[in-house]
Amino acid sequence: MAGEQDLEQERDAIIAALTPVVEGIAATFGPVCEAVLHDYRRPEKSVVAVAGSVTGRTAGAAMSEIGMRVLARGDEAADELDYRTRTPDGRLVKSSTVVLRDSTGAVFGALCLNLDIGAVSQAHALLGALAGLGGAPAADLPVTTFAHDIDSVIDAVVDTHQLHRHQNWAGLDRAARLDLFRSLDERGVFAVRRSVEQVAARLGISRASAYNYLSQARAAAPTDPAPDRKGARP
């Protein structure tokens, strides 16, 4: 059975082999395409290589909440293919996330493809209008924050969850607060190092209170087996 050092070398080799692939993918599909290679062993700087500029990230940028969700699922994570989202500036993006595994089946990264389908959608809407057909609204698509630092991503996820509840932290009762922490946990926020402190600062509560709410939320969660979360620790 391969040792940890051998597995690390294997993962490094896979990342190295895929690095030039991102350029080839982006060159093939043109300026509307972005290919991103992630190494989840470094969540705060998971972007190893990127070609194209759909999300505006460069090498060394942090993962998005999509990556945090994959990270939280651990080795149970599956590929997420052909999903749609919106960037904070309103652009429509069609994406696929293919997880990377080593020879033991452990997930350690991902290859992501993002297509800016805004121009295509506009053309489709125009043709639909000419034909008298209604287009599908895009306003209900989720907004995904793509940022260079993980703190900005975490802040955006927390803010979005509070917005959905139409209340800030002070306006939530205990059940709602536990539900907020449970939801953030399910989204993979706490799979990132020091994320509990970041959430506490964003909510305006103490670090101890944040750890307490997270502990209670996990204790009250369903007892189905869940992947090990390595990020939430002092």
C-alpha positions in Angstrom: 0.0 0.0 0.0 1.3 3.4 -1.0 2.6 5.6 1.8 1.6 9.2 2.3 4.7 10.5 0.8 4.2 8.4 -2.3 0.6 9.6 -2.5 1.7 13.2 -2.2 4.1 12.7 -5.1 1.4 11.0 -7.1 -1.0 14.0 -6.5 1.8 16.4 -7.5 2.3 14.5 -10.7 -1.4 14.6 -11.6 -1.5 18.4 -11.0 1.7 18.8 -13.1 0.2 16.7 -15.9 -3.0 18.7 -16.0 -1.5 22.1 -15.8 -0.9 22.5 -19.5 -4.3 21.0 -20.2 -6.1 24.2 -19.0 -4.4 26.3 -21.7 -5.5 23.8 -24.4 -9.1 23.8 -23.2 -9.3 27.5 -23.1 -7.6 27.9 -26.5 -10.0 25.4 -28.1 -13.2 27.0 -26.9 -12.1 30.6 -27.2 -12.5 33.8 -25.1 -15.9 32.7 -23.6 -14.2 29.8 -21.8 -12.2 29.5 -18.7 -10.4 26.4 -17.4 -9.3 26.3 -13.7 -7.1 23.7 -12.0 -7.5 23.4 -8.2 -5.4 21.8 -5.6 -7.6 21.4 -2.6 -4.6 20.7 -0.3 -4.3 24.5 -0.2 -7.9 25.8 0.0 -6.8 29.4 0.6 -4.8 29.4 -2.6 -6.3 26.4 -4.4 -6.0 27.8 -8.0 -2.9 26.2 -9.5 -3.5 27.2 -13.1 -6.1 29.2 -14.9 -6.6 30.1 -18.6 -9.3 32.4 -19.7 -10.9 35.3 -17.7 -14.6 34.4 -17.1 -14.3 34.8 -13.3 -11.2 37.1 -13.3 -9.1 34.8 -11.1 -5.4 34.1 -11.5 -3.1 31.4 -10.1 -2.9 31.6 -6.3 -6.6 32.6 -5.9 -8.9 30.9 -3.4 -11.6 28.4 -4.2 -15.2 29.5 -4.5 -18.1 28.1 -2.3 -18.5 25.4 -5.0 -15.0 24.2 -4.1 -15.7 24.4 -0.4 -18.8 22.3 -0.9 -16.7 19.6 -2.7 -14.1 19.8 0.1 -16.7 19.3 2.8 -18.0 16.1 1.1 -14.5 14.7 1.2 -14.0 11.4 -0.8 -17.8 11.2 -1.2 -17.7 14.2 -3.5 -19.0 13.6 -7.1 -18.5 15.5 -10.3 -20.9 18.4 -10.8 -21.6 18.8 -14.5 -23.4 21.3 -16.6 -24.7 23.6 -13.9 -25.4 27.3 -14.2 -24.7 30.2 -11.9 -24.2 33.9 -12.0 -21.2 36.0 -11.2 -21.7 39.0 -8.8 -21.6 41.3 -11.8 -24.5 39.4 -13.3 -22.9 37.4 -16.0 -24.4 34.0 -16.7 -21.9 31.1 -16.4 -22.3 27.4 -17.4 -19.9 25.3 -15.5 -18.6 21.8 -14.7 -16.5 20.6 -11.9 -14.6 17.3 -12.3 -13.0 16.1 -9.1 -9.4 14.7 -9.1 -8.6 11.6 -7.1 -5.4 9.7 -6.3 -5.0 6.0 -6.7 -6.7 5.4 -3.3 -9.8 7.3 -4.4 -9.1 10.3 -2.2 -10.3 13.6 -3.6 -7.5 16.3 -3.6 -8.4 18.7 -6.4 -10.6 19.6 -9.3 -10.6 20.7 -12.9 -13.3 23.3 -13.5 -14.7 24.7 -16.8 -16.6 27.9 -16.9 -18.4 29.2 -20.1 -19.7 32.8 -20.3 -23.1 32.2 -21.9 -24.3 35.7 -21.5 -23.9 36.5 -25.2 -25.6 33.2 -26.2 -28.5 33.9 -23.8 -28.9 37.4 -25.3 -29.0 36.0 -28.8 -31.5 33.3 -27.6 -33.7 35.9 -26.0 -33.7 38.0 -29.2 -34.6 35.0 -31.4 -37.3 34.1 -28.9 -38.7 37.6 -29.0 -38.8 37.5 -32.8 -40.5 34.2 -32.7 -42.9 35.2 -30.0 -41.5 32.8 -27.4 -40.7 33.7 -23.8 -37.2 33.2 -22.5 -36.4 31.6 -19.2 -35.6 34.1 -16.5 -32.0 34.0 -15.2 -32.7 36.0 -12.0 -33.3 32.9 -10.0 -29.9 31.4 -10.7 -27.6 31.3 -7.7 -24.8 33.9 -7.5 -21.3 32.4 -7.0 -18.5 34.6 -5.6 -15.2 34.0 -7.3 -12.4 35.8 -5.4 -8.7 35.9 -5.0 -8.9 35.4 -1.2 -10.9 32.9 0.8 -12.1 35.5 3.3 -14.1 37.2 0.6 -15.7 34.0 -0.4 -16.6 33.1 3.2 -18.0 36.6 3.8 -20.2 36.3 0.6 -21.6 33.0 1.7 -22.5 34.2 5.1 -24.0 37.4 3.8 -26.1 35.4 1.2 -27.4 33.1 3.9 -28.4 36.0 6.1 -30.1 37.7 3.2 -32.1 34.7 2.4 -33.4 34.8 6.0 -34.2 38.6 5.7 -32.6 39.2 9.1 -29.2 39.9 10.5 -27.7 37.8 13.4 -29.3 40.0 16.1 -32.8 39.3 14.6 -32.4 35.5 14.7 -33.7 33.3 17.5 -31.6 30.3 18.7 -33.2 27.8 16.3 -32.5 30.1 13.3 -28.9 30.7 14.5 -28.3 26.9 14.7 -29.9 26.5 11.3 -27.5 29.2 9.9 -24.5 27.4 11.3 -25.8 24.0 10.1 -26.4 25.4 6.6 -22.9 27.0 6.4 -21.4 23.7 7.6 -23.3 21.8 4.8 -22.0 24.3 2.3 -18.4 23.5 3.3 -17.6 26.8 4.9 -16.0 25.2 7.9 -13.9 22.8 5.9 -11.4 25.7 5.5 -8.8 26.6 8.1 -9.7 29.5 10.4 -13.1 29.8 8.9 -14.9 29.7 12.3 -13.0 32.9 13.3 -13.9 34.5 9.9 -17.6 33.7 10.3 -17.6 35.0 13.9 -16.1 38.3 12.7 -18.6 38.6 9.9 -21.6 37.9 12.2 -20.2 40.2 15.0 -20.0 37.5 17.6 -17.1 36.0 19.7 -15.0 33.1 18.5 -16.1 31.1 21.5 -19.8 31.7 20.6 -19.2 30.6 17.0 -17.5 27.4 18.0 -20.4 26.7 20.5 -23.1 27.2 17.8 -21.2 25.0 15.4 -20.8 22.3 18.0 -24.5 22.4 18.8 -25.5 22.5 15.1 -23.5 19.4 14.4 -24.8 17.6 17.5 -28.4 18.3 16.3 -27.7 17.2 12.7 -28.9 13.9 11.3 -26.8 10.9 12.3 -26.1 9.8 8.7 -22.4 9.3 8.1 -20.7 12.5 6.9 -17.2 13.1 5.5 -14.6 14.2 8.0 -14.3 17.9 8.2 -10.7 19.0 8.9 -11.1 22.8 8.8 -13.0 23.7 11.9 -10.5 23.7 14.7 -8.9 26.4 16.9 
